[in-house]
Amino acid sequence: MSCSVHDVSDLERRGVPGVFVSTVHFASAVAAQSESLGFDAAAVLTRHPIQDQTDDEMTAIADAAFDDLVKALVGPA
């Protein structure tokens, strides 16, 4: 599923916590969308690129982002 900062903003307005996930390559686009919406989106940025990665490589990327995702959703432990 693909989702935009706009989608995360909409979820947050409905009371559903959301975190935008993207690669570092798109960090400026995330910032620009957040600014244009007036919404400080919680975002986790992963390494780039992710296309053409094996399942094991994608699992490693997800595992590396997991703690940051949890912190972005619920705050530090």
All heavy atoms as TSV, in Angstrom:
chain	resi	resn	atom	element	x	y	z
A	1	MET	N	N	0.839	-1.173	0.000
A	1	MET	CA	C	0.000	0.000	0.000
A	1	MET	C	C	0.884	1.236	0.000
A	1	MET	O	O	1.825	1.329	0.746
A	1	MET	CB	C	-0.895	-0.015	1.230
A	1	MET	CG	C	-1.723	1.208	1.371
A	1	MET	SD	S	-2.707	1.080	2.873
A	1	MET	CE	C	-3.429	2.672	2.847
A	2	SER	N	N	0.552	2.146	-0.839
A	2	SER	CA	C	1.269	3.407	-0.889
A	2	SER	C	C	0.438	4.467	-0.191
A	2	SER	O	O	-0.776	4.487	-0.293
A	2	SER	CB	C	1.515	3.790	-2.341
A	2	SER	OG	O	2.183	5.007	-2.410
A	3	CYS	N	N	1.110	5.352	0.509
A	3	CYS	CA	C	0.410	6.358	1.278
A	3	CYS	C	C	1.211	7.650	1.223
A	3	CYS	O	O	2.422	7.629	1.094
A	3	CYS	CB	C	0.258	5.783	2.671
A	3	CYS	SG	S	0.174	6.834	4.043
A	4	SER	N	N	0.532	8.758	1.309
A	4	SER	CA	C	1.195	10.052	1.246
A	4	SER	C	C	1.144	10.735	2.610
A	4	SER	O	O	0.434	10.298	3.516
A	4	SER	CB	C	0.513	10.928	0.207
A	4	SER	OG	O	-0.770	11.302	0.662
A	5	VAL	N	N	1.889	11.824	2.731
A	5	VAL	CA	C	1.822	12.628	3.944
A	5	VAL	C	C	0.385	13.109	4.146
A	5	VAL	O	O	-0.106	13.165	5.276
A	5	VAL	CB	C	2.803	13.811	3.869
A	5	VAL	CG1	C	2.631	14.737	5.059
A	5	VAL	CG2	C	4.244	13.305	3.801
A	6	HIS	N	N	-0.305	13.396	3.048
A	6	HIS	CA	C	-1.702	13.812	3.140
A	6	HIS	C	C	-2.542	12.726	3.801
A	6	HIS	O	O	-3.408	13.017	4.638
A	6	HIS	CB	C	-2.247	14.131	1.736
A	6	HIS	CG	C	-3.612	14.694	1.750
A	6	HIS	ND1	N	-4.732	13.908	1.684
A	6	HIS	CD2	C	-4.048	15.970	1.845
A	6	HIS	CE1	C	-5.801	14.669	1.730
A	6	HIS	NE2	N	-5.416	15.921	1.819
A	7	ASP	N	N	-2.306	11.471	3.445
A	7	ASP	CA	C	-3.047	10.362	4.046
A	7	ASP	C	C	-2.778	10.261	5.541
A	7	ASP	O	O	-3.692	10.045	6.337
A	7	ASP	CB	C	-2.686	9.038	3.368
A	7	ASP	CG	C	-3.109	8.976	1.922
A	7	ASP	OD1	O	-4.166	9.539	1.581
A	7	ASP	OD2	O	-2.362	8.374	1.121
A	8	VAL	N	N	-1.501	10.414	5.930
A	8	VAL	CA	C	-1.150	10.347	7.346
A	8	VAL	C	C	-1.810	11.506	8.098
A	8	VAL	O	O	-2.339	11.332	9.195
A	8	VAL	CB	C	0.385	10.338	7.544
A	8	VAL	CG1	C	0.754	10.427	9.023
A	8	VAL	CG2	C	0.991	9.083	6.937
A	9	SER	N	N	-1.817	12.690	7.494
A	9	SER	CA	C	-2.478	13.841	8.100
A	9	SER	C	C	-3.958	13.554	8.313
A	9	SER	O	O	-4.521	13.855	9.376
A	9	SER	CB	C	-2.286	15.073	7.201
A	9	SER	OG	O	-3.039	16.157	7.662
A	10	ASP	N	N	-4.603	12.974	7.319
A	10	ASP	CA	C	-6.026	12.643	7.416
A	10	ASP	C	C	-6.263	11.624	8.532
A	10	ASP	O	O	-7.201	11.761	9.316
A	10	ASP	CB	C	-6.528	12.108	6.075
A	10	ASP	CG	C	-8.014	11.824	6.086
A	10	ASP	OD1	O	-8.795	12.744	6.426
A	10	ASP	OD2	O	-8.397	10.682	5.772
A	11	LEU	N	N	-5.434	10.604	8.609
A	11	LEU	CA	C	-5.569	9.611	9.682
A	11	LEU	C	C	-5.443	10.263	11.052
A	11	LEU	O	O	-6.234	9.997	11.956
A	11	LEU	CB	C	-4.516	8.512	9.525
A	11	LEU	CG	C	-4.723	7.526	8.394
A	11	LEU	CD1	C	-3.482	6.646	8.226
A	11	LEU	CD2	C	-5.951	6.666	8.653
A	12	GLU	N	N	-4.415	11.122	11.206
A	12	GLU	CA	C	-4.185	11.789	12.488
A	12	GLU	C	C	-5.396	12.636	12.888
A	12	GLU	O	O	-5.789	12.648	14.052
A	12	GLU	CB	C	-2.928	12.652	12.416
A	12	GLU	CG	C	-1.637	11.855	12.352
A	12	GLU	CD	C	-1.177	11.342	13.709
A	12	GLU	OE1	O	-1.614	11.863	14.754
A	12	GLU	OE2	O	-0.357	10.408	13.724
A	13	ARG	N	N	-5.988	13.350	11.928
A	13	ARG	CA	C	-7.181	14.160	12.225
A	13	ARG	C	C	-8.346	13.286	12.690
A	13	ARG	O	O	-9.212	13.741	13.427
A	13	ARG	CB	C	-7.603	14.960	10.996
A	13	ARG	CG	C	-6.800	16.218	10.780
A	13	ARG	CD	C	-7.460	17.174	9.792
A	13	ARG	NE	N	-7.909	16.559	8.560
A	13	ARG	CZ	C	-7.157	16.382	7.470
A	13	ARG	NH1	N	-5.904	16.781	7.473
A	13	ARG	NH2	N	-7.646	15.806	6.400
A	14	ARG	N	N	-8.363	12.041	12.269
A	14	ARG	CA	C	-9.426	11.105	12.664
A	14	ARG	C	C	-9.096	10.355	13.949
A	14	ARG	O	O	-9.827	9.471	14.370
A	14	ARG	CB	C	-9.674	10.097	11.546
A	14	ARG	CG	C	-10.196	10.728	10.275
A	14	ARG	CD	C	-10.150	9.724	9.132
A	14	ARG	NE	N	-10.457	10.349	7.876
A	14	ARG	CZ	C	-11.562	10.103	7.184
A	14	ARG	NH1	N	-12.458	9.251	7.632
A	14	ARG	NH2	N	-11.766	10.714	6.043
A	15	GLY	N	N	-7.939	10.681	14.546
A	15	GLY	CA	C	-7.553	10.044	15.804
A	15	GLY	C	C	-6.791	8.748	15.647
A	15	GLY	O	O	-6.608	8.007	16.611
A	16	VAL	N	N	-6.356	8.457	14.430
A	16	VAL	CA	C	-5.591	7.237	14.175
A	16	VAL	C	C	-4.116	7.622	14.027
A	16	VAL	O	O	-3.773	8.372	13.111
A	16	VAL	CB	C	-6.075	6.526	12.890
A	16	VAL	CG1	C	-5.244	5.288	12.611
A	16	VAL	CG2	C	-7.551	6.188	12.986
A	17	PRO	N	N	-3.251	7.147	14.930
A	17	PRO	CA	C	-1.836	7.493	14.815
A	17	PRO	C	C	-1.254	6.979	13.497
A	17	PRO	O	O	-1.600	5.886	13.033
A	17	PRO	CB	C	-1.177	6.774	15.991
A	17	PRO	CG	C	-2.286	6.397	16.904
A	17	PRO	CD	C	-3.519	6.282	16.064
A	18	GLY	N	N	-0.395	7.775	12.905
A	18	GLY	CA	C	0.222	7.375	11.643
A	18	GLY	C	C	1.661	7.842	11.551
A	18	GLY	O	O	2.038	8.845	12.151
A	19	VAL	N	N	2.433	7.106	10.816
A	19	VAL	CA	C	3.835	7.444	10.561
A	19	VAL	C	C	4.072	7.264	9.079
A	19	VAL	O	O	3.724	6.238	8.499
A	19	VAL	CB	C	4.806	6.539	11.354
A	19	VAL	CG1	C	6.247	6.878	11.026
A	19	VAL	CG2	C	4.548	6.643	12.844
A	20	PHE	N	N	4.679	8.260	8.478
A	20	PHE	CA	C	5.012	8.193	7.068
A	20	PHE	C	C	6.364	7.517	6.929
A	20	PHE	O	O	7.318	7.878	7.603
A	20	PHE	CB	C	5.050	9.605	6.472
A	20	PHE	CG	C	5.192	9.600	4.988
A	20	PHE	CD1	C	4.114	9.328	4.174
A	20	PHE	CD2	C	6.415	9.842	4.398
A	20	PHE	CE1	C	4.242	9.306	2.799
A	20	PHE	CE2	C	6.557	9.828	3.024
A	20	PHE	CZ	C	5.466	9.561	2.228
A	21	VAL	N	N	6.455	6.537	6.054
A	21	VAL	CA	C	7.707	5.816	5.813
A	21	VAL	C	C	8.135	6.039	4.373
A	21	VAL	O	O	7.341	5.875	3.448
A	21	VAL	CB	C	7.545	4.302	6.088
A	21	VAL	CG1	C	8.858	3.568	5.835
A	21	VAL	CG2	C	7.046	4.058	7.501
A	22	SER	N	N	9.375	6.423	4.217
A	22	SER	CA	C	9.924	6.680	2.891
A	22	SER	C	C	11.417	6.400	2.937
A	22	SER	O	O	11.975	6.150	3.999
A	22	SER	CB	C	9.672	8.141	2.505
A	22	SER	OG	O	10.168	8.405	1.212
A	23	THR	N	N	12.049	6.483	1.788
A	23	THR	CA	C	13.504	6.373	1.781
A	23	THR	C	C	14.110	7.763	1.926
A	23	THR	O	O	13.442	8.778	1.685
A	23	THR	CB	C	14.039	5.726	0.484
A	23	THR	OG1	O	13.827	6.623	-0.600
A	23	THR	CG2	C	13.383	4.380	0.234
A	24	VAL	N	N	15.363	7.811	2.295
A	24	VAL	CA	C	16.048	9.087	2.488
A	24	VAL	C	C	16.060	9.916	1.208
A	24	VAL	O	O	16.128	11.143	1.264
A	24	VAL	CB	C	17.488	8.888	3.017
A	24	VAL	CG1	C	17.470	8.287	4.417
A	24	VAL	CG2	C	18.309	8.022	2.085
A	25	HIS	N	N	15.972	9.266	0.079
A	25	HIS	CA	C	15.968	9.966	-1.207
A	25	HIS	C	C	14.808	10.958	-1.306
A	25	HIS	O	O	14.909	11.974	-1.991
A	25	HIS	CB	C	15.896	8.945	-2.349
A	25	HIS	CG	C	15.922	9.532	-3.714
A	25	HIS	ND1	N	17.080	9.982	-4.298
A	25	HIS	CD2	C	14.933	9.763	-4.601
A	25	HIS	CE1	C	16.803	10.459	-5.499
A	25	HIS	NE2	N	15.504	10.332	-5.717
A	26	PHE	N	N	13.709	10.683	-0.624
A	26	PHE	CA	C	12.513	11.505	-0.714
A	26	PHE	C	C	12.298	12.392	0.505
A	26	PHE	O	O	11.208	12.938	0.704
A	26	PHE	CB	C	11.284	10.624	-0.956
A	26	PHE	CG	C	11.367	9.862	-2.253
A	26	PHE	CD1	C	11.716	8.526	-2.266
A	26	PHE	CD2	C	11.141	10.504	-3.457
A	26	PHE	CE1	C	11.819	7.824	-3.462
A	26	PHE	CE2	C	11.238	9.817	-4.657
A	26	PHE	CZ	C	11.586	8.474	-4.658
A	27	ALA	N	N	13.326	12.587	1.315
A	27	ALA	CA	C	13.199	13.392	2.538
A	27	ALA	C	C	12.720	14.808	2.238
A	27	ALA	O	O	11.862	15.349	2.951
A	27	ALA	CB	C	14.525	13.427	3.287
A	28	SER	N	N	13.239	15.432	1.189
A	28	SER	CA	C	12.815	16.801	0.882
A	28	SER	C	C	11.355	16.838	0.431
A	28	SER	O	O	10.635	17.798	0.725
A	28	SER	CB	C	13.727	17.440	-0.168
A	28	SER	OG	O	13.683	16.712	-1.375
A	29	ALA	N	N	10.892	15.818	-0.252
A	29	ALA	CA	C	9.488	15.758	-0.667
A	29	ALA	C	C	8.581	15.594	0.551
A	29	ALA	O	O	7.502	16.209	0.610
A	29	ALA	CB	C	9.260	14.619	-1.656
A	30	VAL	N	N	9.002	14.792	1.509
A	30	VAL	CA	C	8.231	14.620	2.744
A	30	VAL	C	C	8.128	15.964	3.453
A	30	VAL	O	O	7.045	16.375	3.895
A	30	VAL	CB	C	8.873	13.554	3.658
A	30	VAL	CG1	C	8.188	13.525	5.019
A	30	VAL	CG2	C	8.822	12.182	3.004
A	31	ALA	N	N	9.244	16.668	3.562
A	31	ALA	CA	C	9.250	17.974	4.233
A	31	ALA	C	C	8.370	18.971	3.495
A	31	ALA	O	O	7.608	19.726	4.119
A	31	ALA	CB	C	10.677	18.498	4.342
A	32	ALA	N	N	8.442	18.987	2.169
A	32	ALA	CA	C	7.643	19.927	1.379
A	32	ALA	C	C	6.153	19.642	1.520
A	32	ALA	O	O	5.345	20.568	1.679
A	32	ALA	CB	C	8.056	19.870	-0.092
A	33	GLN	N	N	5.768	18.365	1.469
A	33	GLN	CA	C	4.353	18.017	1.635
A	33	GLN	C	C	3.868	18.386	3.025
A	33	GLN	O	O	2.775	18.922	3.192
A	33	GLN	CB	C	4.127	16.524	1.408
A	33	GLN	CG	C	3.835	16.154	0.001
A	33	GLN	CD	C	3.285	14.725	-0.110
A	33	GLN	OE1	O	2.957	14.068	0.875
A	33	GLN	NE2	N	3.186	14.246	-1.328
A	34	SER	N	N	4.686	18.086	4.043
A	34	SER	CA	C	4.312	18.414	5.419
A	34	SER	C	C	4.096	19.909	5.574
A	34	SER	O	O	3.119	20.356	6.168
A	34	SER	CB	C	5.395	17.942	6.393
A	34	SER	OG	O	5.471	16.548	6.406
A	35	GLU	N	N	5.021	20.689	5.026
A	35	GLU	CA	C	4.922	22.142	5.130
A	35	GLU	C	C	3.685	22.669	4.403
A	35	GLU	O	O	2.955	23.515	4.925
A	35	GLU	CB	C	6.175	22.800	4.572
A	35	GLU	CG	C	6.183	24.308	4.736
A	35	GLU	CD	C	7.461	24.954	4.250
A	35	GLU	OE1	O	8.506	24.281	4.192
A	35	GLU	OE2	O	7.401	26.147	3.902
A	36	SER	N	N	3.426	22.152	3.214
A	36	SER	CA	C	2.272	22.644	2.449
A	36	SER	C	C	0.955	22.302	3.126
A	36	SER	O	O	-0.029	23.016	2.971
A	36	SER	CB	C	2.295	22.115	1.015
A	36	SER	OG	O	1.992	20.743	0.978
A	37	LEU	N	N	0.933	21.219	3.895
A	37	LEU	CA	C	-0.286	20.834	4.611
A	37	LEU	C	C	-0.370	21.464	5.995
A	37	LEU	O	O	-1.403	21.355	6.665
A	37	LEU	CB	C	-0.350	19.309	4.760
A	37	LEU	CG	C	-0.550	18.509	3.484
A	37	LEU	CD1	C	-0.360	17.022	3.754
A	37	LEU	CD2	C	-1.928	18.776	2.907
A	38	GLY	N	N	0.741	22.096	6.433
A	38	GLY	CA	C	0.761	22.637	7.789
A	38	GLY	C	C	0.709	21.534	8.824
A	38	GLY	O	O	0.128	21.676	9.885
A	39	PHE	N	N	1.327	20.412	8.515
A	39	PHE	CA	C	1.262	19.216	9.352
A	39	PHE	C	C	2.667	18.671	9.533
A	39	PHE	O	O	3.362	18.405	8.560
A	39	PHE	CB	C	0.370	18.166	8.674
A	39	PHE	CG	C	0.340	16.831	9.362
A	39	PHE	CD1	C	-0.272	16.687	10.593
A	39	PHE	CD2	C	0.919	15.723	8.771
A	39	PHE	CE1	C	-0.305	15.457	11.230
A	39	PHE	CE2	C	0.888	14.483	9.393
A	39	PHE	CZ	C	0.272	14.352	10.624
A	40	ASP	N	N	3.098	18.535	10.766
A	40	ASP	CA	C	4.423	17.989	11.050
A	40	ASP	C	C	4.310	16.475	11.115
A	40	ASP	O	O	4.068	15.897	12.180
A	40	ASP	CB	C	4.963	18.563	12.358
A	40	ASP	CG	C	6.395	18.149	12.630
A	40	ASP	OD1	O	7.094	17.735	11.680
A	40	ASP	OD2	O	6.816	18.238	13.789
A	41	ALA	N	N	4.449	15.837	9.975
A	41	ALA	CA	C	4.256	14.392	9.886
A	41	ALA	C	C	5.377	13.644	10.590
A	41	ALA	O	O	6.552	13.957	10.403
A	41	ALA	CB	C	4.214	13.962	8.424
A	42	ALA	N	N	4.984	12.671	11.399
A	42	ALA	CA	C	5.980	11.749	11.936
A	42	ALA	C	C	6.466	10.922	10.756
A	42	ALA	O	O	5.662	10.391	9.988
A	42	ALA	CB	C	5.350	10.854	12.997
A	43	ALA	N	N	7.769	10.873	10.579
A	43	ALA	CA	C	8.316	10.161	9.417
A	43	ALA	C	C	9.523	9.338	9.819
A	43	ALA	O	O	10.317	9.748	10.657
A	43	ALA	CB	C	8.707	11.160	8.327
A	44	VAL	N	N	9.620	8.182	9.218
A	44	VAL	CA	C	10.799	7.331	9.357
A	44	VAL	C	C	11.359	7.145	7.961
A	44	VAL	O	O	10.637	6.760	7.038
A	44	VAL	CB	C	10.442	5.974	10.002
A	44	VAL	CG1	C	11.631	5.030	9.982
A	44	VAL	CG2	C	9.938	6.179	11.429
A	45	LEU	N	N	12.627	7.454	7.829
A	45	LEU	CA	C	13.276	7.353	6.524
A	45	LEU	C	C	14.230	6.164	6.522
A	45	LEU	O	O	15.035	6.009	7.441
A	45	LEU	CB	C	14.035	8.644	6.214
A	45	LEU	CG	C	13.164	9.901	6.215
A	45	LEU	CD1	C	14.024	11.134	6.024
A	45	LEU	CD2	C	12.097	9.822	5.147
A	46	THR	N	N	14.118	5.342	5.491
A	46	THR	CA	C	14.969	4.160	5.360
A	46	THR	C	C	16.026	4.401	4.288
A	46	THR	O	O	15.979	5.393	3.571
A	46	THR	CB	C	14.144	2.918	4.975
A	46	THR	OG1	O	13.614	3.105	3.667
A	46	THR	CG2	C	13.029	2.668	5.970
A	47	ARG	N	N	16.934	3.463	4.170
A	47	ARG	CA	C	17.969	3.607	3.140
A	47	ARG	C	C	17.348	3.494	1.750
A	47	ARG	O	O	16.258	2.965	1.571
A	47	ARG	CB	C	19.082	2.591	3.337
A	47	ARG	CG	C	18.669	1.158	3.111
A	47	ARG	CD	C	19.843	0.215	3.422
A	47	ARG	NE	N	19.388	-1.148	3.399
A	47	ARG	CZ	C	19.797	-2.055	2.521
A	47	ARG	NH1	N	20.691	-1.744	1.614
A	47	ARG	NH2	N	19.332	-3.279	2.556
A	48	HIS	N	N	18.060	4.018	0.799
A	48	HIS	CA	C	17.611	4.043	-0.595
A	48	HIS	C	C	18.678	3.378	-1.447
A	48	HIS	O	O	19.857	3.529	-1.143
A	48	HIS	CB	C	17.414	5.503	-1.027
A	48	HIS	CG	C	16.850	5.658	-2.397
A	48	HIS	ND1	N	15.492	5.619	-2.636
A	48	HIS	CD2	C	17.445	5.830	-3.595
A	48	HIS	CE1	C	15.287	5.783	-3.924
A	48	HIS	NE2	N	16.449	5.917	-4.530
A	49	PRO	N	N	18.342	2.664	-2.465
A	49	PRO	CA	C	16.994	2.379	-2.971
A	49	PRO	C	C	16.416	1.131	-2.316
A	49	PRO	O	O	17.143	0.353	-1.685
A	49	PRO	CB	C	17.247	2.121	-4.461
A	49	PRO	CG	C	18.595	1.478	-4.500
A	49	PRO	CD	C	19.376	2.153	-3.376
A	50	ILE	N	N	15.117	0.952	-2.491
A	50	ILE	CA	C	14.493	-0.282	-2.017
A	50	ILE	C	C	13.997	-1.140	-3.168
A	50	ILE	O	O	13.698	-2.315	-2.974
A	50	ILE	CB	C	13.355	-0.021	-1.007
A	50	ILE	CG1	C	12.250	0.819	-1.610
A	50	ILE	CG2	C	13.896	0.586	0.262
A	50	ILE	CD1	C	11.008	0.917	-0.746
A	51	GLN	N	N	13.897	-0.551	-4.340
A	51	GLN	CA	C	13.465	-1.370	-5.476
A	51	GLN	C	C	14.538	-2.400	-5.798
A	51	GLN	O	O	15.719	-2.178	-5.543
A	51	GLN	CB	C	13.155	-0.517	-6.692
A	51	GLN	CG	C	14.386	0.122	-7.313
A	51	GLN	CD	C	14.019	1.148	-8.355
A	51	GLN	OE1	O	13.168	1.975	-8.121
A	51	GLN	NE2	N	14.681	1.095	-9.494
A	52	ASP	N	N	14.129	-3.501	-6.303
A	52	ASP	CA	C	15.022	-4.599	-6.690
A	52	ASP	C	C	15.771	-5.227	-5.523
A	52	ASP	O	O	16.795	-5.867	-5.718
A	52	ASP	CB	C	16.017	-4.149	-7.764
A	52	ASP	CG	C	15.328	-3.670	-9.029
A	52	ASP	OD1	O	14.236	-4.191	-9.337
A	52	ASP	OD2	O	15.861	-2.777	-9.691
A	53	GLN	N	N	15.269	-5.037	-4.302
A	53	GLN	CA	C	15.877	-5.683	-3.148
A	53	GLN	C	C	15.268	-7.069	-2.985
A	53	GLN	O	O	14.109	-7.295	-3.327
A	53	GLN	CB	C	15.632	-4.867	-1.873
A	53	GLN	CG	C	16.173	-3.450	-1.918
A	53	GLN	CD	C	17.673	-3.401	-2.035
A	53	GLN	OE1	O	18.394	-3.994	-1.240
A	53	GLN	NE2	N	18.166	-2.704	-3.042
A	54	THR	N	N	16.044	-7.970	-2.448
A	54	THR	CA	C	15.520	-9.304	-2.169
A	54	THR	C	C	14.607	-9.248	-0.948
A	54	THR	O	O	14.603	-8.259	-0.203
A	54	THR	CB	C	16.671	-10.295	-1.885
A	54	THR	OG1	O	17.304	-9.903	-0.658
A	54	THR	CG2	C	17.674	-10.329	-3.027
A	55	ASP	N	N	13.867	-10.313	-0.728
A	55	ASP	CA	C	13.027	-10.378	0.466
A	55	ASP	C	C	13.866	-10.228	1.731
A	55	ASP	O	O	13.467	-9.531	2.667
A	55	ASP	CB	C	12.240	-11.697	0.510
A	55	ASP	CG	C	11.136	-11.762	-0.528
A	55	ASP	OD1	O	10.814	-10.720	-1.140
A	55	ASP	OD2	O	10.597	-12.870	-0.726
A	56	ASP	N	N	15.019	-10.878	1.773
A	56	ASP	CA	C	15.887	-10.785	2.950
A	56	ASP	C	C	16.397	-9.357	3.149
A	56	ASP	O	O	16.478	-8.869	4.284
A	56	ASP	CB	C	17.071	-11.744	2.842
A	56	ASP	CG	C	16.652	-13.197	3.006
A	56	ASP	OD1	O	15.567	-13.460	3.573
A	56	ASP	OD2	O	17.433	-14.078	2.572
A	57	GLU	N	N	16.729	-8.680	2.063
A	57	GLU	CA	C	17.195	-7.292	2.168
A	57	GLU	C	C	16.070	-6.377	2.648
A	57	GLU	O	O	16.294	-5.479	3.473
A	57	GLU	CB	C	17.747	-6.816	0.827
A	57	GLU	CG	C	19.063	-7.481	0.460
A	57	GLU	CD	C	19.464	-7.272	-0.988
A	57	GLU	OE1	O	18.577	-7.145	-1.865
A	57	GLU	OE2	O	20.682	-7.235	-1.246
A	58	MET	N	N	14.857	-6.587	2.150
A	58	MET	CA	C	13.725	-5.785	2.597
A	58	MET	C	C	13.395	-6.054	4.070
A	58	MET	O	O	13.050	-5.135	4.814
A	58	MET	CB	C	12.491	-6.042	1.728
A	58	MET	CG	C	12.591	-5.435	0.347
A	58	MET	SD	S	12.883	-3.650	0.352
A	58	MET	CE	C	11.395	-3.050	1.132
A	59	THR	N	N	13.536	-7.304	4.479
A	59	THR	CA	C	13.328	-7.637	5.890
A	59	THR	C	C	14.348	-6.909	6.754
A	59	THR	O	O	14.007	-6.376	7.816
A	59	THR	CB	C	13.411	-9.159	6.102
A	59	THR	OG1	O	12.355	-9.781	5.366
A	59	THR	CG2	C	13.284	-9.529	7.570
A	60	ALA	N	N	15.587	-6.842	6.314
A	60	ALA	CA	C	16.633	-6.135	7.064
A	60	ALA	C	C	16.320	-4.635	7.152
A	60	ALA	O	O	16.520	-4.017	8.207
A	60	ALA	CB	C	17.994	-6.360	6.418
A	61	ILE	N	N	15.829	-4.054	6.071
A	61	ILE	CA	C	15.462	-2.638	6.078
A	61	ILE	C	C	14.316	-2.403	7.068
A	61	ILE	O	O	14.348	-1.459	7.865
A	61	ILE	CB	C	15.082	-2.163	4.663
A	61	ILE	CG1	C	16.324	-2.137	3.762
A	61	ILE	CG2	C	14.410	-0.792	4.704
A	61	ILE	CD1	C	16.028	-1.940	2.287
A	62	ALA	N	N	13.309	-3.269	7.025
A	62	ALA	CA	C	12.171	-3.141	7.943
A	62	ALA	C	C	12.615	-3.334	9.390
A	62	ALA	O	O	12.195	-2.576	10.279
A	62	ALA	CB	C	11.084	-4.152	7.574
A	63	ASP	N	N	13.443	-4.329	9.627
A	63	ASP	CA	C	13.941	-4.564	10.989
A	63	ASP	C	C	14.713	-3.354	11.510
A	63	ASP	O	O	14.569	-2.967	12.674
A	63	ASP	CB	C	14.836	-5.802	11.035
A	63	ASP	CG	C	14.062	-7.108	10.924
A	63	ASP	OD1	O	12.814	-7.097	11.059
A	63	ASP	OD2	O	14.708	-8.147	10.676
A	64	ALA	N	N	15.513	-2.737	10.650
A	64	ALA	CA	C	16.300	-1.573	11.052
A	64	ALA	C	C	15.418	-0.373	11.374
A	64	ALA	O	O	15.773	0.465	12.203
A	64	ALA	CB	C	17.306	-1.212	9.954
A	65	ALA	N	N	14.253	-0.284	10.754
A	65	ALA	CA	C	13.350	0.846	10.966
A	65	ALA	C	C	12.359	0.612	12.106
A	65	ALA	O	O	11.722	1.562	12.570
A	65	ALA	CB	C	12.572	1.131	9.678
A	66	PHE	N	N	12.236	-0.615	12.574
A	66	PHE	CA	C	11.178	-0.969	13.518
A	66	PHE	C	C	11.172	-0.105	14.777
A	66	PHE	O	O	10.137	0.449	15.156
A	66	PHE	CB	C	11.267	-2.453	13.894
A	66	PHE	CG	C	10.169	-2.890	14.819
A	66	PHE	CD1	C	8.908	-3.161	14.325
A	66	PHE	CD2	C	10.391	-3.003	16.183
A	66	PHE	CE1	C	7.878	-3.548	15.173
A	66	PHE	CE2	C	9.369	-3.385	17.037
A	66	PHE	CZ	C	8.117	-3.663	16.538
A	67	ASP	N	N	12.295	0.022	15.448
A	67	ASP	CA	C	12.332	0.799	16.697
A	67	ASP	C	C	11.947	2.252	16.459
A	67	ASP	O	O	11.228	2.857	17.266
A	67	ASP	CB	C	13.712	0.717	17.355
A	67	ASP	CG	C	13.989	-0.642	17.974
A	67	ASP	OD1	O	13.026	-1.407	18.226
A	67	ASP	OD2	O	15.180	-0.952	18.205
A	68	ASP	N	N	12.416	2.829	15.353
A	68	ASP	CA	C	12.062	4.208	15.025
A	68	ASP	C	C	10.560	4.343	14.756
A	68	ASP	O	O	9.944	5.348	15.130
A	68	ASP	CB	C	12.850	4.704	13.818
A	68	ASP	CG	C	14.321	4.902	14.132
A	68	ASP	OD1	O	14.666	5.121	15.321
A	68	ASP	OD2	O	15.136	4.849	13.191
A	69	LEU	N	N	9.973	3.341	14.110
A	69	LEU	CA	C	8.531	3.358	13.856
A	69	LEU	C	C	7.740	3.326	15.160
A	69	LEU	O	O	6.794	4.099	15.348
A	69	LEU	CB	C	8.122	2.180	12.978
A	69	LEU	CG	C	8.485	2.288	11.512
A	69	LEU	CD1	C	8.364	0.939	10.828
A	69	LEU	CD2	C	7.594	3.306	10.830
A	70	VAL	N	N	8.138	2.454	16.067
A	70	VAL	CA	C	7.442	2.357	17.353
A	70	VAL	C	C	7.572	3.672	18.116
A	70	VAL	O	O	6.590	4.192	18.654
A	70	VAL	CB	C	7.976	1.169	18.180
A	70	VAL	CG1	C	7.418	1.187	19.592
A	70	VAL	CG2	C	7.634	-0.161	17.492
A	71	LYS	N	N	8.776	4.239	18.155
A	71	LYS	CA	C	8.984	5.513	18.850
A	71	LYS	C	C	8.140	6.619	18.231
A	71	LYS	O	O	7.587	7.462	18.941
A	71	LYS	CB	C	10.453	5.911	18.833
A	71	LYS	CG	C	11.313	5.102	19.755
A	71	LYS	CD	C	12.772	5.520	19.628
A	71	LYS	CE	C	13.660	4.522	20.349
A	71	LYS	NZ	N	15.077	4.748	20.061
A	72	ALA	N	N	8.043	6.638	16.914
A	72	ALA	CA	C	7.250	7.669	16.245
A	72	ALA	C	C	5.756	7.518	16.559
A	72	ALA	O	O	5.036	8.509	16.621
A	72	ALA	CB	C	7.475	7.609	14.741
A	73	LEU	N	N	5.318	6.297	16.786
A	73	LEU	CA	C	3.904	6.068	17.103
A	73	LEU	C	C	3.559	6.300	18.561
A	73	LEU	O	O	2.535	6.894	18.881
A	73	LEU	CB	C	3.491	4.641	16.723
A	73	LEU	CG	C	3.223	4.390	15.256
A	73	LEU	CD1	C	3.059	2.904	14.990
A	73	LEU	CD2	C	1.978	5.141	14.801
A	74	VAL	N	N	4.407	5.833	19.463
A	74	VAL	CA	C	4.056	5.864	20.881
A	74	VAL	C	C	5.003	6.671	21.741
A	74	VAL	O	O	4.758	6.830	22.936
A	74	VAL	CB	C	3.922	4.435	21.462
A	74	VAL	CG1	C	2.833	3.663	20.745
A	74	VAL	CG2	C	5.229	3.690	21.409
A	75	GLY	N	N	6.094	7.154	21.191
A	75	GLY	CA	C	7.071	7.904	21.972
A	75	GLY	C	C	8.127	6.989	22.555
A	75	GLY	O	O	8.003	5.771	22.513
A	76	PRO	N	N	9.178	7.577	23.111
A	76	PRO	CA	C	10.269	6.762	23.662
A	76	PRO	C	C	9.794	5.954	24.879
A	76	PRO	O	O	8.849	6.348	25.554
A	76	PRO	CB	C	11.327	7.780	24.051
A	76	PRO	CG	C	10.658	9.098	24.054
A	76	PRO	CD	C	9.398	8.991	23.238
A	77	ALA	N	N	10.471	4.844	25.105
A	77	ALA	CA	C	10.110	3.953	26.219
A	77	ALA	C	C	10.436	4.570	27.553
A	77	ALA	O	O	11.225	5.401	27.731
A	77	ALA	CB	C	10.837	2.627	26.075
